[in-house]
């Protein structure tokens, strides 16, 4: 049986030049590893260590005997496999994306999952996207015109501008230069190793 919490982890993907290109879920990372398209990268004594699927399985078996804080494992009927934090694509040499994809997840991450009107932080299921200048008034769906809003504030504002609704924005919406989801993830100490690869380039 697989540990569901382990499947919630994220994995940083590097190209073959060790540049961060994206973040994927554990299922995708393990598929790439199993198919030989990627290898696990760890940093040990300031040195990069590379592991293919078989060697990672062997290392996981040893490490599972004395698990450390911050490690996650996939548990199957026959083995425990440590969740990698970083994988490197062995043939992929494209450069990281220079723009951040606009979608609900990245916008909520940009705003810290915090309603930009009342300031309450809520789970994603209780948040919505709000057009500062409503689409009915010519507002566009862009980083600069969409903010995170709780359902209550979104309903209260309706098809009006903040001024018309007598509501105030807490921050001015801007286009992020790097993936805001990365910044949220880096607050988790389990992903400390990512910082080595995100100083110059951040995955999009």
TIZAKE-854902 format. One record per residue (C-alpha): residue number from 1; chain; x, y, z. Coordinates in Angstrom, 1 decimal, padded with zeros to 4 digits. Last residue first. Layout:
BEGIN
R  rolo  lose       x       y       z
R   NUM     A       X       Y       Z
...
//
This chain:
BEGIN
R  rolo  lose       x       y       z
R   204     A   008.0   027.8  -014.4
R   203     A   011.1   026.6  -012.6
R   202     A   013.3   029.1  -011.0
R   201     A   016.7   030.0  -012.4
R   200     A   019.7   031.7  -010.8
R   199     A   019.5   030.7  -007.2
R   198     A   017.1   027.9  -007.8
R   197     A   019.4   024.9  -008.1
R   196     A   021.1   025.0  -004.7
R   195     A   017.8   026.1  -003.1
R   194     A   016.2   022.8  -004.0
R   193     A   018.2   021.0  -001.3
R   192     A   016.1   022.7   001.4
R   191     A   013.0   021.0   000.1
R   190     A   012.2   019.0   003.3
R   189     A   012.5   022.3   005.3
R   188     A   009.1   023.5   003.9
R   187     A   009.3   027.2   003.2
R   186     A   010.8   026.3  -000.1
R   185     A   007.4   025.0  -001.3
R   184     A   005.7   028.4  -001.0
R   183     A   008.6   030.1  -002.9
R   182     A   008.3   027.5  -005.6
R   181     A   004.6   028.1  -006.0
R   180     A   005.3   031.7  -006.8
R   179     A   007.0   030.6  -010.1
R   178     A   009.4   033.3  -010.9
R   177     A   009.1   036.9  -012.3
R   176     A   005.7   037.3  -010.9
R   175     A   003.2   039.5  -012.8
R   174     A   001.7   042.1  -010.4
R   173     A  -001.5   042.5  -008.3
R   172     A  -001.4   045.6  -006.1
R   171     A  -001.8   044.6  -002.4
R   170     A  -004.5   044.7   000.2
R   169     A  -007.2   045.7  -002.2
R   168     A  -009.9   047.9  -000.7
R   167     A  -013.6   047.5  -000.9
R   166     A  -016.3   050.2  -001.3
R   165     A  -018.0   048.1  -004.0
R   164     A  -017.6   050.8  -006.6
R   163     A  -014.0   051.4  -005.5
R   162     A  -013.3   047.6  -005.6
R   161     A  -014.7   047.5  -009.2
R   160     A  -018.1   046.0  -009.6
R   159     A  -019.5   042.8  -011.0
R   158     A  -019.9   041.1  -007.6
R   157     A  -017.9   042.6  -004.8
R   156     A  -020.0   040.9  -002.1
R   155     A  -019.9   037.5  -003.9
R   154     A  -016.1   037.7  -004.3
R   153     A  -015.7   038.8  -000.7
R   152     A  -017.7   035.8   000.6
R   151     A  -016.0   033.3  -001.8
R   150     A  -012.5   034.3  -000.7
R   149     A  -010.5   036.2  -003.2
R   148     A  -007.2   035.7  -005.0
R   147     A  -006.5   038.4  -007.5
R   146     A  -006.8   039.1  -011.2
R   145     A  -006.1   042.3  -013.0
R   144     A  -002.3   042.5  -013.2
R   143     A  -001.7   038.8  -013.7
R   142     A  -004.1   038.9  -016.6
R   141     A  -007.7   037.9  -017.4
R   140     A  -008.8   041.3  -018.8
R   139     A  -011.2   043.9  -017.5
R   138     A  -013.5   045.4  -020.1
R   137     A  -016.3   046.5  -017.8
R   136     A  -018.2   043.2  -018.0
R   135     A  -014.8   041.5  -017.4
R   134     A  -014.7   043.2  -014.0
R   133     A  -011.8   045.5  -013.1
R   132     A  -010.3   043.7  -010.2
R   131     A  -011.2   040.3  -011.7
R   130     A  -011.6   037.9  -008.9
R   129     A  -010.3   034.3  -008.8
R   128     A  -011.9   032.0  -006.2
R   127     A  -011.0   030.6  -002.8
R   126     A  -012.7   028.1  -000.5
R   125     A  -011.4   025.0  -002.2
R   124     A  -007.9   026.4  -002.3
R   123     A  -007.7   026.4   001.5
R   122     A  -008.1   029.8   003.3
R   121     A  -006.0   032.7   004.4
R   120     A  -008.1   035.7   005.4
R   119     A  -006.9   039.2   004.4
R   118     A  -010.4   040.6   003.8
R   117     A  -009.8   042.0   000.3
R   116     A  -006.8   040.2  -001.2
R   115     A  -008.0   036.9   000.1
R   114     A  -004.9   034.9   001.1
R   113     A  -003.7   031.7  -000.5
R   112     A  -000.3   033.3  -000.5
R   111     A  -001.2   035.8  -003.2
R   110     A   001.4   034.4  -005.6
R   109     A   000.4   030.9  -004.6
R   108     A  -003.3   031.6  -005.4
R   107     A  -002.1   032.9  -008.8
R   106     A   000.1   029.8  -009.4
R   105     A  -002.7   027.4  -008.6
R   104     A  -005.5   029.2  -010.4
R   103     A  -003.5   029.5  -013.7
R   102     A  -001.1   031.8  -015.4
R   101     A   002.1   030.0  -016.5
R   100     A   005.3   031.8  -015.4
R    99     A   007.6   033.0  -018.1
R    98     A   011.3   032.4  -018.8
R    97     A   010.9   028.6  -019.1
R    96     A   014.0   026.7  -018.1
R    95     A   016.5   025.9  -020.9
R    94     A   016.1   022.7  -023.0
R    93     A   018.7   020.0  -022.6
R    92     A   016.7   016.8  -021.9
R    91     A   018.8   013.7  -022.2
R    90     A   019.5   012.6  -018.7
R    89     A   016.6   014.4  -017.0
R    88     A   017.7   015.1  -013.5
R    87     A   015.7   014.3  -010.4
R    86     A   015.4   016.2  -007.1
R    85     A   013.5   015.6  -003.9
R    84     A   013.5   011.8  -004.2
R    83     A   010.8   009.9  -002.3
R    82     A   012.4   007.0  -000.5
R    81     A   011.2   003.6  -001.7
R    80     A   010.0   001.0   000.8
R    79     A   009.7  -002.5  -000.5
R    78     A   007.6  -005.6  -001.4
R    77     A   004.0  -004.7  -000.6
R    76     A   004.6  -001.1  -001.5
R    75     A   005.5   001.9   000.8
R    74     A   006.5   005.1  -000.8
R    73     A   008.8   006.9   001.7
R    72     A   009.2   010.5   002.9
R    71     A   012.3   011.9   004.6
R    70     A   012.1   015.0   006.7
R    69     A   013.3   013.4   009.9
R    68     A   015.6   010.5   009.3
R    67     A   014.8   006.9   008.8
R    66     A   017.2   004.3   010.1
R    65     A   016.4   001.0   008.4
R    64     A   014.7   002.9   005.5
R    63     A   018.1   004.2   004.6
R    62     A   019.4   000.8   003.5
R    61     A   016.4  -000.1   001.4
R    60     A   016.3   003.4  -000.1
R    59     A   020.0   003.0  -001.1
R    58     A   019.2  -000.2  -003.0
R    57     A   016.1   001.3  -004.6
R    56     A   018.1   004.4  -005.7
R    55     A   020.8   002.1  -007.2
R    54     A   018.1   000.3  -009.2
R    53     A   016.4   003.5  -010.4
R    52     A   019.5   005.4  -011.3
R    51     A   021.4   007.4  -008.7
R    50     A   023.6   010.5  -009.1
R    49     A   025.5   012.1  -006.2
R    48     A   026.4   015.8  -006.4
R    47     A   029.1   016.8  -003.9
R    46     A   028.9   019.3  -001.1
R    45     A   029.3   016.5   001.5
R    44     A   026.2   014.8   000.0
R    43     A   023.9   016.5  -002.4
R    42     A   021.3   014.3  -004.0
R    41     A   020.3   013.8  -007.6
R    40     A   018.0   011.0  -008.7
R    39     A   018.2   009.9  -012.3
R    38     A   015.9   010.5  -015.2
R    37     A   014.7   009.0  -018.4
R    36     A   015.5   005.4  -017.3
R    35     A   011.9   004.3  -017.4
R    34     A   011.8   003.8  -013.6
R    33     A   013.1   007.3  -013.0
R    32     A   010.7   009.0  -015.3
R    31     A   007.8   007.1  -013.8
R    30     A   009.0   007.9  -010.3
R    29     A   009.1   011.6  -011.1
R    28     A   005.6   011.5  -012.6
R    27     A   004.1   009.7  -009.6
R    26     A   005.9   012.0  -007.2
R    25     A   004.4   015.2  -008.5
R    24     A   006.3   017.5  -010.9
R    23     A   008.3   020.8  -010.6
R    22     A   009.9   022.4  -013.7
R    21     A   013.1   023.4  -015.5
R    20     A   015.8   023.7  -012.8
R    19     A   019.2   023.7  -014.4
R    18     A   021.5   020.8  -013.8
R    17     A   022.9   020.7  -017.4
R    16     A   020.9   017.5  -018.1
R    15     A   017.7   019.4  -017.3
R    14     A   016.6   019.5  -013.7
R    13     A   013.2   018.4  -012.2
R    12     A   012.2   019.4  -008.7
R    11     A   010.0   016.8  -007.0
R    10     A   006.8   017.6  -005.1
R     9     A   005.3   015.6  -002.2
R     8     A   001.6   014.7  -002.0
R     7     A   002.4   011.1  -003.0
R     6     A   004.3   010.7   000.3
R     5     A   001.1   011.7   002.2
R     4     A  -000.8   008.9   000.4
R     3     A   001.5   006.2   001.7
R     2     A   001.3   003.4  -000.9
R     1     A   000.0   000.0   000.0
//
